[in-house]
Amino acid sequence: MTDKGLDAFDLVIFDWAGTMVDFGCRAPVAALVEAFARRGVELEEAAARADMGKAKADHVRALLARPDVRTAWSAANGAAPHEKDVAALMEDLGPLMREAAADAAELVPGAADTAAALRAAGLKVGSSTGYTRGMMTPVLARAAAQGYAPDHLVCAGETPEGRPSPLMVYKACAELGVWPISRVIKVDDAEAGIAEGRAAGCFTVGVSASGNGIGLSRAVLAALDPSERRARLAVAGDRLKAAGADLVVETVAELVPALNRVL
């Protein structure tokens, strides 16, 4: 590896689920579906994925604002959803997310090696997530046991607004002493995270194969007919580019070589 292309940067901020852990971003979908089911609402996976990357409370609000979910909620609960229902869902979602996220906290292949390569090139490794700090506790422990421990973490609720606002990026840069933000790379699998990076002024990289856009486990994705796999990757990549990604890679294993090619 050469660090020629990385000389222009001081920090890489990685998302977690679908980017560094949980290939297919499966954990939050399972937890959201179960939380809504407990309130009598059958939540489709496509709906659960639509606002992925946002802080979980904002994600729940976005789901409750969907006409189909709002109608189902009213039918099951006797009234239209209200902010108190967000709080009730979040109370259920916390334990569900911790369990699901811990179970799905296997590193995406190449994630630990990529972080090590970036550090060897002199960059800091930060991270941010739509999960709360409590949801992240078991994920951090499992990731560290597999060789990945970022220098910094910003969680949902730790800034006045979450994604797609740039405030989590700003917080990481302030606390790590990195500026200007043009020297920061943001890596994310969700459109909200790409929008966050663009809003902050980062060089922004989308991750297509392991992320929310395809939503399949590594084994299921690999088992697809090659033409279908290529088609799904193309659609996921196009969505990330439309959200503003400067570069799209399939997984973080490709990040450093890709950066060295294009920078």
N, C-alpha and C positions, 0 to 999 in steps of 0.2 A: 504493500500500500504506500502511496505517496500522499503527503498532506498538502500538496500544492493547492488543491481546490478548497481546502479548509482554512487556509491562512486568513481568509476574510471574515472568519467567525470566531466567537468566543464561547458560545453557549448553544446547546441543542435542548429544546424542551419537547419531551415525548408525552403523548397521551398514554393511557394505560390499556383498558379493555379494547381489543381489536387492533392494537398497535404493538404493544410490548408483551401483553399477556392475553389469554382467552381468545384464541384464534376463532374468528367468526363472530366475536362479540355476542356470545350466547347468554352470559350470566344476567345482564340487566333485562333482557327480554323475558327470560324465565321468571325473574322476580316480579316484574311488572304484571305479567299475565296472571300470576298467582295472587298478587295483591288486589287486582281488580276482580278476580274470580271470587274472592272472599266477600266482596260487596255486591255479588250477583251480576257482574258484567263480564261477558265473554270478550276479551280483548284479542284482536287479530295481531299476529306477529308483525305484519306490515305497518300497522298503526303504531305498535310499540317502537318500531325502528325509525319512524318518520322524524322525530326530534332528538334522536340519539346524539349524545355529546353535551347536551345542556345539563346544568345542575339538575339533580333528580327532582327537586321540588318544582322547578320550572318545567321539567319534562312532564310531570304529573299534571300541572296546570294546562299545558298544551294538549295533552290527551283529553282532559275534561272539556276543553273548548271545541273539540271535534264534534260536528253535528251528530255523527253516528254514535259516538261514545256518550255524548250528552243525552241523547234520546234513550239509550239503553240504561244509563244511570237513573234517569227520571222514572223509567218504568220499574226498575228493580228497587229503588229506594224511596219512591213516593214524592220526590222533589228534585228540581234541577240542582246540579252540583254547585257547591258554595266553597268559599275558602276554608271553612272548617273541615270540609271533606278532603281537601289537600292535606291538612294536618293529620287526619285520621289515616289516610292512605300512606303517608310518610311514616307513621308509627308502625304500620304493618311492614312497610317496605324495608325499614332499617335492618331488622333481623333476617328477612328474606334475602336482601342484597348481600349481607355479610356471609351468609351460608353459601349462596350461589357463587359469589365472587371468589371465595376461598376455594371452592371446588374447581373453579375454572381458571385458577391462577397459574397454570402452566405457561412458561415463557414461550413466546413465538420463536421458532428456531432461528438462531442467529442474533437474538436480541442482546444477550449478554456480551457476545463477541463484538457487536456493533458499539455498544457503550464503551467497552474496553478500548476499541480502536480510536474512538473519538477522544477519550482521555489521553491516550498515547500521543495524539496529535495536538494536545494542549487545550482541548475544549472542556468546559464544564458540562455536566449532564443534569438537566432539570426535568421535572415532570409536573403534569397537571391532570385533573380528572373532574368529571361530573359527579363522582362519588363523594360522599361526606368523609371526614376523617375517620369516623367510626367504621364505615363500610370498608375503608382501605386498610385497617389494621391487620387483618389476616392476609390480605394480598401482599402487603409489604414484607411480612415475615416469610411467606412462601417464595416470593421473588428473590429475596436476599439469600435464601437457602439454595437457590438455583444460580446464584452468581450475579444478580442484578440489584444494585442498591443505588438509586440516583442521589445526587448531591443535594437535591431540594425537591419538595413536593408542595403543591398548592391544591387544596381540595375545595369542593363546592361549599359555599357558605363562608369562605374565608376572604372574600372580596365583596363589595357592595352589589355587584352584578356578576353573573357567570357568563359563559359563552352564549352568544357570539361576541360579547364585549371583549376588549383586550385587557381587562383589568388583571386577570390571573397572570398573563405574560408580564405586565408591568410590575406586579408584586414580586415575581421571580427575579426579574432583572434588578429591582431595587435591593432585594435582600442578598443577591449574589454579587452585586456591584458591577453589573455588566451594562455598558452603554457604548455607542448608540444602539437602538434596537435593530438597526440594519445589520448588526453583527450577530443576530440571533436567528436560528433555524427552528421553526415549529413543525413537528411531525404528528399527523393525526389521521385517523381513518374516517372520521365523520365530517359532514359538511359544516356543522356548527363550529368544529375545531379549526377547519380551514379558514372559515370566515373570521374567527378569532385571530389567527395568525396574520391574515391580511389587514385586519383593522389595526393591529399593533404595529405593522410595518416590518414584519419578519419575512425572511425567505421561507416559503411555506411548502411543505412536502406532504402529499397525500399518499396513503397506503391502501391499495385496492384489494388484494387477495385475502388478507387476514381480517378485514374489517367489516363494519356494519353494512356497507354497500352490497356485499354478497351474502354475508350472514351464515356461511356454512362452516362446519368444522374442517380441519385440515384434511381428514380422511375422506369426508364426503366430497369436498372440492376436488381432491386428487382422483376420485373415482368417476368423475363426470366424463362424458365423451369429450375428447379434446376440442372439438368445434364448439360445443356448448360452454366449456370452460373459457375458451378465448372470448366468446360472445359476452359472457357474464363479466369477465375482467374488463372488457372494452366499455361496457355500460357503466360499471363502477368507476373506472378511470375517468370517463367523460363527465360524470357527475362531480367528481372531485375537482377537475379542471374548471368546470363551470362555476364552482364555488370559489375559485381563485387560486388553486394550487399552482405554484411555479413549476413543480416537478411531481410526477407520480411514479411510485415504485410498487411492486407487488407486496413485498414485505420489508421490514426494517433490515433484513439480512443484506438487501441490495443497496442500502442507503449510502454507505461510504463510497463504494465504487461509482455509483450514479452521480454523486456530488462531484467527485474528481473528474468525471467525464464532462460535466456541463458547466462547471465553474471556472 
